[in-house]
Amino acid sequence: MGLINDAHRYSYTQLESVSECPYMFYLERIEDNKDSLVGNSFASQGSLIHDMIDQWAKGLIQTEDLPAVYKKRYPIEVENNWPRVLATKGYAEKTYDQGLHYFETFDCFEGFEIIASEQKFVTKIDNRNFVGIIDMVLKDEDTGEYIILDHKSKSLSSFKKAEDKMYRQQLIYSKYFLEKYGRFPDRLMFNLFKEDGLKVERKFDESQYNDTMNWAKEQIEKIESFELIDWFETKDKPDFFCQNICSCRKICPNGH
């Protein structure tokens, strides 16, 4: 199994990251540089909004209190390290305002029953442990259809550029949904909170599910076949992700 041991728990992020940059996977998951990893403003704002929606869904925050809670928590929890090229264009202020407006005009997922929020799970893929969190399980009050929903900070334009890839995560999560609820979901949906909570979706397709599960197995096989030298593959040239997003950017040459 190369450098991966039998107790390793895979996640969708890991399956994607090994394609993005094997060296990032190595530094994060194998060498385990927890104390040297750094966050970014995009992720910390996303985590804040995810948590607030979850607390609202569980009755811990009232709808009318959401804007005030966001204003109070944002300066404490969102890292102020926006990329310089964006900060000079007022991106930080714009992104803050988008989050605030989302909660000021919060739609309360009207028309849907919330079955579960932040549902953590463990399943098996190719006899390997796989973990994940389904942001929400919804039931359409009109049609009775079941939906896996994911909260995303992407703009609609950036979402559309990677649309097929975006649905890959929910298709994998559909395996656990089948185990938990005895059926596949009917629809896969995204809540784009930077687009005022715009909901984009597609019907669940079992052929796409099968293709995605095969991709996941191939990624696991690839990871487990890597020897030490394979993990030191990095991008030929550092890009925006390397220098502003990657959690390893302080300890990787491409991050400087």
Helices and strands as residue ranges (DSSP letters): H 12-20, H 22-25, I 26-30, G 34-36, H 41-57, G 63-65, H 66-77, H 84-87, H 91-104, E 112-125, E 128-140, E 146-152, H 156-161, H 163-181, E 187-192, G 193-195, E 198-203, H 206-225, G 228-232, H 240-240, I 241-245, G 253-255
